[in-house]
Amino acid sequence: MGSESKSLILQQRVTQNDSTNLHCREITLRLSADCRELVLSRYTEHYGPALVRWMERSHTVSVSDLFRWLVANGERGVIRSEA
């Protein structure tokens, strides 16, 4: 499938609806080469008697923007030592 090395595979699925068609799907998460962006990729392949099609879509976000959003909007948890 379309996964790249050092990617975290979030989902990988192969389905066969009938004896002639096969559908493969993979969703991965990885850092860009410069480690400044997080890239979510969705890759699909479809095999049939008369065709082979594939498509990859990627969504990119700045790691620093993601962390800012997470701190501003994420659920806060506090863990303290028992001293």
N, C-alpha and C positions, 0 to 999 in steps of 0.2 A: 504494500500500500504506500501512500504518500508520506509516511512519517519520516522525519529527518532525525539524524543522530542527536542524542542528548535532548530529546523531547520527552515530555511527560505525556503518556497516552492516557487520556481521560475516558475515551470510549472507543471500542473497536468491535464492529458488528458485521457479520456476513449473513445475509438472508437469501433464501432460494424459494421464491413464491411458486414456481413450477419447475419442471425438469429442464426448461430451456433458458431461464433467466436467473442471473445471479447479481446481487446488489451488495457492494462492500462499502462500509463507511468507517471513517476514523476521525476522531477529534483529538488534537494535540495542543499542548501548551509549552512554549519555549521562550527563552530569552533571545533577543537579537544578538548579532555578533559582537556589538559594542556593549552589551548588557544594559542598555538604557531603555529598552522597550520590551514589553511582554507581548507575545504574538500567539493568538488563538487561531488555529487553522482547522478547517473542516474539509476533508477530502472524501470524495465519493467516486466509485467506479460502478458501471453497469455493463454487464455482459449479456448479450442476447444472440440469437441465431444470425442476425444480419448486422450487428453493430457492437462496438465497444466504445463507451463514452466515459470520460472522467472529467472532474472539475474540482478545483481547490479554491476555497475562499479563505481569506485571512483578515483578521481584525487586530489592530495594533493599538496599544496604549502606552504612554510614557510610564515607567516604573515610579518615578517621583510623583507624578499626578495620581497614580493608583494609590500610593501610600498616603498622600494627602487626603484623598477621598475616603480611604479606609479609616483614618484617624478621625475625620470629621463626621462620618456617617455610620461607622461600625459600632457594634454593641461592645461596651466597655466591660472588661472583667478585671478584677483586682485580686492578686494573690499576695499574701503577706506571710512572713516567717512567724513562727510561734516563739517569740523570745520573751 
